[in-house]
Amino acid sequence: MIKYMSTFKEFLIERHQIDSLLEKGYQIKNVRETLDGAFVDFENQEEEEQFITLQIMNADTRKYFGSLIIKQFGIHL
């Protein structure tokens, strides 16, 4: 049970990081999948820090940003 809670907490933290960047106007520009997780590149030309990379470890967060990519590019499944 403790492991499940820590996995869920990890998801919440990673989702919050992604949502915070999207609220500031960042867009997902690139994703690199490795054995160490997914590295998601965000870009916003209007911000001082134009490029930010997040390392995403949680599988549920990977599904989450995958759905955001589909939404961002207007892909209808």
Backbone torsions as a table, in degrees:
resi	resn	phi	psi	omega
1	MET	NA	-39.5	-179.3
2	ILE	-64.0	-42.2	179.2
3	LYS	-61.5	-40.7	178.7
4	TYR	-60.9	-44.0	-179.4
5	MET	-64.9	-39.4	-179.8
6	SER	-69.0	-33.9	176.5
7	THR	-66.3	-42.5	178.3
8	PHE	-65.8	-41.1	178.4
9	LYS	-63.1	-40.7	177.0
10	GLU	-59.7	-43.5	177.1
11	PHE	-59.3	-46.4	-178.7
12	LEU	-61.4	-41.4	179.9
13	ILE	-65.0	-48.3	-179.0
14	GLU	-65.0	-41.0	178.7
15	ARG	-62.8	-40.7	178.6
16	HIS	-62.8	-41.2	178.2
17	GLN	-60.4	-45.1	179.3
18	ILE	-63.9	-49.4	-178.0
19	ASP	-60.6	-38.1	179.2
20	SER	-62.7	-42.3	178.6
21	LEU	-66.6	-41.8	179.7
22	LEU	-64.2	-37.6	177.7
23	GLU	-64.5	-28.6	178.2
24	LYS	-83.7	-0.6	177.1
25	GLY	98.4	5.6	177.2
26	TYR	-72.3	152.1	174.6
27	GLN	-126.1	150.0	176.8
28	ILE	-73.1	125.7	-178.4
29	LYS	-111.6	-25.8	-175.9
30	ASN	-161.1	149.1	175.4
31	VAL	-134.0	130.4	175.8
32	ARG	-121.2	118.8	178.4
33	GLU	-93.1	129.8	176.9
34	THR	-135.7	177.6	175.4
35	LEU	-69.5	-16.6	179.3
36	ASP	-95.1	10.5	-179.3
37	GLY	116.5	-173.5	177.8
38	ALA	-101.0	137.4	175.5
39	PHE	-107.6	114.1	-175.0
40	VAL	-107.0	121.0	179.6
41	ASP	-94.5	130.2	177.6
42	PHE	-115.0	147.5	-179.7
43	GLU	-137.2	140.0	173.4
44	ASN	-149.8	109.1	-177.5
45	GLN	-68.0	-17.5	-176.9
46	GLU	-84.9	-15.7	-177.5
47	GLU	-94.3	155.6	177.2
48	GLU	-62.1	-45.1	175.1
49	GLU	-93.3	94.6	-171.0
50	GLN	-73.8	-30.2	-176.3
51	PHE	-122.9	129.1	177.4
52	ILE	-133.9	136.7	176.6
53	THR	-117.4	128.9	174.5
54	LEU	-108.9	139.6	172.1
55	GLN	-95.8	119.7	-177.7
56	ILE	-107.1	120.5	-177.1
57	MET	-102.6	-29.9	-171.2
58	ASN	-81.2	133.1	-178.3
59	ALA	-63.0	-38.8	179.2
60	ASP	-66.9	-34.5	176.9
61	THR	-68.8	-34.8	176.0
62	ARG	-62.2	-42.4	175.7
63	LYS	-62.2	-40.5	-178.8
64	TYR	-61.3	-51.5	-178.6
65	PHE	-70.2	-25.0	173.8
66	GLY	-62.0	-42.5	177.9
67	SER	-67.4	-32.1	177.4
68	LEU	-68.3	-36.6	177.3
69	ILE	-63.8	-44.5	178.3
70	ILE	-59.4	-44.8	179.3
71	LYS	-65.5	-43.5	-177.1
72	GLN	-60.0	-38.8	-177.0
73	PHE	-94.6	3.8	175.3
74	GLY	65.9	32.7	180.0
75	ILE	-81.9	127.8	178.3
76	HIS	-107.3	118.8	-179.5
77	LEU	-94.8	NA	NA
